[in-house]
Amino acid sequence: MVDHSKYMKRAIELAQLGTKEVKGNPKVGSVLVHESRIIGEGYHMKYGEGHAEVNCIQSVKKEDQFLIPDSRIYVTLEPCHHVGKTPPCVDLIIKNNIKEIIIGTVDPNPKVAGQSIAKLKSIGATVVENICNEECLELIRPFVKSMTQKLPWVKLKFAKSIHNYMAAESEPIWLSSSQSKLFVHNQRSDIDAIMIGTNTAQIDNPSLTTRLIKGDNPIRIVLDRQGILPTDLKVLSDGLPTIYVTNQTRALPDSVKILIHDFDQENHLEALLSELYSLKIYSIIVEGGATLLKSFSKMNLWDEATIINTQHKLDSGTKAPNLNGRLTSRIQCDADVINIISRV
């Protein structure tokens, strides 16, 4: 009996290599196995380019290509059924006479949603579904939200002291370790945008870049309801892309896009997320301050949180938010312990 989970776990590892270059598409991995030997591997690397199945089949060495029809293909997500930037992957599988397809989870995209599975079964192919289903679903949770809610994936991020404070009263203070800082910069490189409020911009004057690692900078989103922030702040003057959310126009550099927003409307944060989604921002880290973080928490507008538990003894100032969620991972970074929690 074949242990399908062994090969699906390898496909999951491959899928996790995908970065924000897939932007708008899910992270997907694929493995081609002949008997007990992997002869091909691939993952979705960039939006508009080959999907995991394409890259997997194309990776097969010339001397092994005759084995493809007698191999099993493992895919973390149901192969696509529709013509988009690339042809349907289900047709590529059929064209290569692959008769056994092992799928992690069904595609939530209404253009697919089980149609590829039905098509494969209709031609007599063997389809095995729901192998490592939970792990495969975890890979595509941002994509599921995009398909079902048309809203960006929202991560909250903050560091807190042993006394549960995240900031001093009126001056910038760094709580976490240098290793935690590297971890955060890696997170930033895998996200479309990073959001802060007025007080954080004014007090901390952050750059919000990935300067400590080799990676793309996220777009900065700065909320400034009254338009009071000085123009010499880094996020407004360094020439890197920023979206400035305010209720009035003002003169700002060309690198800053002004987004006029009604802060008084009901559920204004959800409305803002919808507008950002329309600008093709599919994932956001909210870094603060406390008021903004607590607003996202209170409205249940967050999906995931990175909480850096430090050994800092700060015992006054701004309390950290209390979030209820499911612990998905715990990482040790020097003396810090980073908890990643999911809201659902």
Beta strands, then each sheet from edge to edge (+ up, - down):
strand 1: 29-34
strand 2: 37-43
strand 3: 72-77
strand 4: 100-105
strand 5: 126-128
strand 6: 153-160
strand 7: 165-167
strand 8: 193-196
strand 9: 219-223
strand 10: 242-246
strand 11: 256-260
strand 12: 283-288
strand 13: 304-309
strand 14: 318-319
strand 15: 326-333
strand 16: 336-342
sheet 1: 2+ 1- 3+ 4+ 5+
sheet 2: 11+ 10+ 9+ 8+ 12+ 6+ 13+ 16- 15+
sheet 3: 7+ 14-
end
